[in-house]
Amino acid sequence: MPLTAELQTDIAAMQAAVAAHPGPSIVYLCNPNNPTGLLLPKAPVAQWLAKASPALQFIIDEAYGEYAGSDFQSALPFIQNGQKHIVLTKTFSKAWGMAGLRAGYAIAAPEMIAAMQAQASFDNANLFALYGAAAVLDDSAWLAQTRSNNLEAGAIIIATLKQLGLDYLPLNASFIFHRIKGNNEDYRKRMQQAGILVGRTFPGLEGWNRLTLGTPMQMQQVAKEMQRLRLEGLL
């Protein structure tokens, strides 16, 4: 589903598509969204979740929720209030720093979880990942550190984007979505030549780049390269 002119998830268009479909539907929502990092609009989503038919199922992906600002509205309260048509998915791959272990989980009504478990393989998670997940859940200091590092790294890039006069979207994830000048593929190749990998081109979003944040030290190097490209008239 294409984004709106403001790069926001088009809830109205999604609702229209569901209404036009004669059978059961599953709606997938990502909050914060990927690749933009924007939060879903609160009121339209809340109204849809509250009024949706039981035949309409929602999968709400909150992979980047731990990075989101104070305006973030999780779907968890809707599930806690008894709505059985919502599955909330989470991952340890982002703020918890366990990307290589591929560990995640879902939150939903007990009957929904039971239905999903009936279709899952017995070995869908490895023991090492499960022990790691249990360990980080008990380590609030680790989560606070990763979030702090992300904010520091983001601040470095945001300052550079402001200096270069390049628009960017709010930081609600472990990446920043920002404007570039010129062709996306050319920019990607120029950065790769400097040993920096930046995001691919997303359909309909030419002129925007998704930059994953590394450590603050790494982002200092990215900032220097962006400034160098500007001096050469390439950014």
N, C-alpha and C positions, 0 to 999 in steps of 0.2 A: 504494500500500500504506500503510494507516494506521500511524502511529508507535505505540510502546508507551506505557504510562502515564508512563514516565520521559522521553518525547519522543525515544527512541532508535529507530534503524532496526530494524525487526522482522525480524531475520535468520531466525528460526525460521519465521515466517509466510511469508516469501519462499521458503524451502526447501520448505515444504509445497505452495505454489502451483506450484513447478516440478515437484515429484514428481507432482502431480495432472495435469499437462499431458502428453499422450501423445507429442507431437512435440518437435523441437528448441526450445530456449529461449535467449533472451538476457536476462541479468540486468544491470540498470543500478544501480550503487552510486555514491553521491556522498560523498567523504571529504576534508575535513570536510563534513558534510551542510549542505544549504541547504533551509530557512531557519534551522535551529536552530543551526548552527555546531558541533554535537557531532561528535566523532570516532567512526568506526565501532568497534564492539567488536572488539578484536584477535583473541582466540582463536577465536570463532565464524567470523569471516571467513577467517582463516588455514586453519582446518580445512576449510571449504567449498571454498576455492580449491585446496587440496591433494588433496581427494578427489573433486572434481567430474568427471563424465564428460566426455570430449572433445566430446560432442555439446552440452554446455552452454557457451555463450560468456558472458564477462563484459566489460562496459564499465565501467571504474572512472574516475570523473571526479574529478581532484584539482586543480580550478581554484584552490582556496584553500590548497593544501598548503604554500605558502611562508610562510603566516601561522601555521600550526599549531604547537602546543607540542611538547615533547620526547616526549610519548606517541604522536605521530603515527606510523603505520606505513604507508609507501607500498607500493603493489603492485609497484613496480619490481623488488625482489629476486626475486619469483616469476617474472617474465618472464626475468630474467637467469639463473634456474635452469632455464630450458628449458620453462616452461609456455606452450603455444601457444594456449590458449583465452582469453587475457586481452588486452584492449586498454586501455591507460592513456592518458587524454586530459589534456592540459595547455593552458593559455591564457596569453597575454601581457596579457590584459585586466585582471588583478587586480594582483598585487604588482609587476608590471613596468610598470604605468601606461600601457598601450596600448589601452584599451578601445575607442576610436573606430576602430582599425585592423582589428579583428576577426581577429587572428592567433592561431593555436594549432597544436598538433601532437599526434601520437599516437605511442606507443611500444608495440611488439608484436613478435612473432616475424617474421622476414623474410618468410615465406610469407603471414602475415596482412596485413602491410603491402602486399605485392604484390597481394593480392586486393582490398584496399580501393582502391589506386591505380588498378586496372583499372576501377573504377566512378566515379572522380573526374573532374570536368571539367578540361580543360587550364588553365583560368583561375580555379581555385578560391582563389587567393591573389594579391593585387596586389603589384607590385614594391616599392612604398613600404613596405608592411607587412613584407615579407621583409627589406628592408634595416634597418628599425627593429628587428626581432626579432634579427637578427644583431648589431646594435650593443649592445642591452641585455644580451645574453648575455655579452658581454665586459666588462660594467660591474658588477662585484660591489658596488662602493660605492653605486651607485644602488639596488640591491635592498636593501642594508643600511639605506639612508636611508628607503625607503618602509616597510620593516618597523618601523623605529624610530618613524616618524611614526604608524603605525597603533597601536602599543602606547601611545604618549603620548595619542593621541586616545581610545583605548579606556579608559585609566585615568581620564580626565576623566569619561566617562559612567558608568563603574563606581562612582566615588566618589559621583556624584549619585544613582545608583540605590540605593546603600547608605544615603545620607542620607534618601532618600524611603521606604525600606523596601520597595522593589520587587525581586522576585526576578529573576535573570538567569542565563543559561547561560554557560559558560566562553568566553573569547575565543580562537577558533581561526581567525578569518576577518577579512574587512574589514567586518564588521557584528557587532552584538550583538543577541541575541534576548532580550527582557525582558518582564516582566509590565507591564500597565497596569491602571488601575482604570476601569471603565466600558466603553463600547462602542468597538470598534476604529474604526469609521467616524467616530464623533464625534471621537475623538482625532486621527485623520488630518486631519479638516477644521480642527480647532482649530490644529494645528501648521501647516497650509498657510496659514491666515490670518496667521500670523507669518512666512511666507516659508520654512518648513521642510517638506520633503517626507519623509515617513516611509513605511514599507512598507505594502503592501496586506494585507488579511486573508487568511490561508491556511486552507483547509478544515480544520475540526476544531480550529483553534487560536485561537479567539476569546479575547481577553484577553491575547494575546501580540503584541508588536510587533517587527518586524525593522528595526533602525536601522542604515543604512549609515554607516560612519565617514568623515568628511571630514578636513580638516586639524585640528590641535589648536585653532586659533583658531575654526574653525567649530563645533567641538564645545563650546567655551566658550559660544557663543551658544545652542546647543541646550540645554545644561545650565541656562542662565538661564531659558529658556522653560519647561522642565520644572518648575523651581522656582516660576515664576510661576503655572503651571497648578495646582500643588499649593496655593498660597496661596488660589486661587480655588475650591478644592475640586473641581477637575476632573481630577486625576491622583492 
